[in-house]
Amino acid sequence: MTTLDLSLTHLVRPSNLSEKAPVILMLHGYGSDENDLFSFASELPDKYLIVSAKAPNAMMPYGNAWYDINFDASGDKFTNDKQAIASRDLITKFIDEIVENYNGDKENMTLLGFSQGAILSYAVAISNPKKVQRVVALSGYVHPSIFKEGYKDLDFSNLKIYASHGSVDQVIPVDWARKNKPFLDNLDIKNTYSEFPVGHGVSPQNFFEFKKWLEEN
């Protein structure tokens, strides 16, 4: 399908349905682009309208980011929360554009994010639970400082989250990811969490598990 000039550069795999289609919006990780997760598209059911978005901040010499990650002298990482919130709001706007321009079903919206894309998937869904029904968060973690104020008072009854992480992830420590489930449980968000014996990536077993979770949810 020819892509339209919307808020975010993107790739599209159309649905085989004639009516409004369930949507999977893919959000790549730091330093990557819209082609990365789109490789999953051919392995996912034809009913889905799949849109893979490109982050707005270009990196040198190549790749893109949803927000900057800064390192101090001790090697600690700091998120540029202002940029992350701007990307959160841009993705939220982009969801509306997908519904309007590609005949996506606003009642059947899944965010599939990897790493930085997973962190933002949490932020978008928890800040706007009426716009997102499912999240597949791969190798990410919850970062509440980029959630909308007052998020704890929102209705999460229609939101479901699948999260997974590599037990030997050298980029985002697995200890960070292990805090996701207690946080989500505390908000009464239906969720599941899995670990796989890999680094910062998605194993075949991980892919088949979240694909099965999508079909069941």
Beta strands, then each sheet from edge to edge (+ up, - down):
strand 1: 10-13
strand 2: 21-27
strand 3: 49-53
strand 4: 57-58
strand 5: 64-65
strand 6: 69-71
strand 7: 77-79
strand 8: 104-114
strand 9: 134-138
strand 10: 160-166
strand 11: 190-196
sheet 1: 1+ 3- 2- 8- 9- 10- 11-
sheet 2: 4+ 5-
sheet 3: 6+ 7-
end
